[in-house]
Amino acid sequence: MLKSKLNPVASAVVLAMSAISFNLYATATADQVVAADSALSPAIEVIRVKGQQHVHRFDETGAVILIDRAQIEQVQPLSTEDVLRRVPGINIKGEEETSIVANFGIRGLSAGESKSLLLEDGVPVAPGLFIGNDRYFNTRIQRVESVEVLKGSASLRYGPSTIGGVVNYITKTPDDGVLVSARAGSFNMRELSVEAGAKNPSEDAFVGVVATKAKSDGFMDKGYDMSDVMVKAGMAISDKQKVGVKFAYHENEANISYRGLLLADYLNGERYNPAPDDWYLTDRTSLDLNHEVVLNNDVKVNTLLYWSEITRDYWRYNVDTAASNAAGRWVYTDALTGNNRSFERLGIESRLSVDQQLFGYAAATEFGLRVMQEESNDTRIRATRAADRSGNNDRHIIDSATSVAGYAQSRLQISDALAITPGLRVESYEQKREILTQNGDTAKTTNTEFLPGVGATYELSDSAQLYGGVYRAFSPASNGVALDGLTDQQLDGERSVNYEAGLRGTAGAVTYEMSAFYMDFANQVVTGNSDPNLSQSNAGETEHTGMELVFNYNFGGGFKLETNATWVPTSEFKTGVNAGNRIPYAPKILANVALSYTAESFSIALTAHHRGEQYADPSNRVDIPTNAAGGIWGGLLPAYSVYDLLAQYKVIDGLTVYGSVKNLADKNYISGLRQGIYVGPERSFEAGFRYRF
């Protein structure tokens, strides 16, 4: 376990905010509040990205997608990214079928370098927001109730790294009773999940648990052994206050690596684990405490205190490059390297919501304040095959960051049809790096970003709405870049000014949405430099323009068509050595189609996902390397389409069976490059059941 070195000043501020918040709320008197329902909400009230679907359709000034539990169950996903790939604007760079690490890009941003904020119940889940390494944990789909995706000015209230948008996974709160689900499938996949919940007779307190155990030999023998447990509890302190707690633990041992197949083996149809002795070992423990109080008829305060700790040990064997080139596949030595990292986060966030008259207009105003401390412990262990994961630590780095953020936003109802939402977010942070293997040398840097924005909605009719906005977003340079060479590179955050306009609504059996976007991106930073003079010179500008289209049609009689498409004609570097080149992992075309039939007890769906061609590196190299040489792996990845067939049948009340054939046509495709070729999963079969006691 990481021994915390959290900044004592930041820790004191966090604890003080916590004490002040909870003491303030506890002293609210009866005459400060109005009568309210004392029954506890069926879910812990946390700081959430969105409300109910019908609310956000009219309130949000940017494109918003809400995927509910029924839609998730229809997809029968193995990972969260099985769900995200069906959302307009999102591109997935798959590494293996369960998406152990997060690899997605939004609206022409590279799927290889996330610049979008990933949340779980409103809490950041990426290991390091300001210190880097944001891919090392990905929420497990088995604990997810619904998914919320915000783009455009709808994401102004959250940060950092909201250039592409915000993805928020809302976790399950089990109903009374027990739900058991199990499934098995190709590659010797086995999974068992249990959801159990209970409420007291007055329904003002609840407790629930969601637990999953899953194992698989994995496609290409990239096996895993995963355990995931989440416990929720909550209660009403009074008819004006309620509190909740969520504890979660996750552990996974995965036989995966950075290595992919070399080109000749891929073309010959070989499908084996190219790094059979490499292991990616992760565990995460987290605790969230939530409090809500209604101060009066128009004022409510939500406070969220959160802590998490993640360890990620990555054990990889070194390669013999010459022997690998001669063999046409990776040949390993007995030298073993453990790139092992731990992350700890402590934060508190409060949001004050006020309904009032402002400048003569009805207004819904929200103020927020967040204090957060992050720290990582980075070690590199040099070992041998015989030593079995023990040896000398020749790189030991402590990265930390203290951040404070505040924002204010108000939705002004100018008329019955028009609402305008201006807002301002401020992010201020200090980053520090200490290299213990260099006599404890240290460096630090600070930065403050001001992020204004404004959005609007206009009701054309009861069933059609215009929306749009402009806002500024940023993504902080990680410690390894901002303090490259233990020198303050004086880098601003990666900034983008984002514009969006759209139309959404319904017309009889049709539901539709059209949105156009433009992102003017500055200060883009390329990571991985060793020369302290390179980081700043590699900053550059990029430009992204495109459209997203959603069209759904209900034929009646149980038949429904759901489609979406994303067109990003421009996603390119505007300055620097790659000026004019396309951003890697940013295809021009993405599309999804689903044709479904639903009867009282039966449903079936045929889905199609299409991804256009995309480059794998900034140089826009076309050919894929044929040998095991080091450096950036580039190449033009061909377009592909994958089809899935999914079905469910309700046998009796409480018992549902389901099954799927994924990659129905057994399409052979390249999902990405790293050090070799990542192959998309071949045709697979799954079957399972859900039974509620």
Order of alpha helices (4+ residues) and beta strands (2+ residues): alpha-alpha-beta-alpha-alpha-beta-beta-beta-beta-beta-beta-beta-beta-beta-beta-beta-alpha-beta-beta-alpha-beta-beta-beta-beta-beta-beta-alpha-beta-beta-alpha-beta-beta-beta-beta-beta-beta-beta-beta-beta-beta-beta
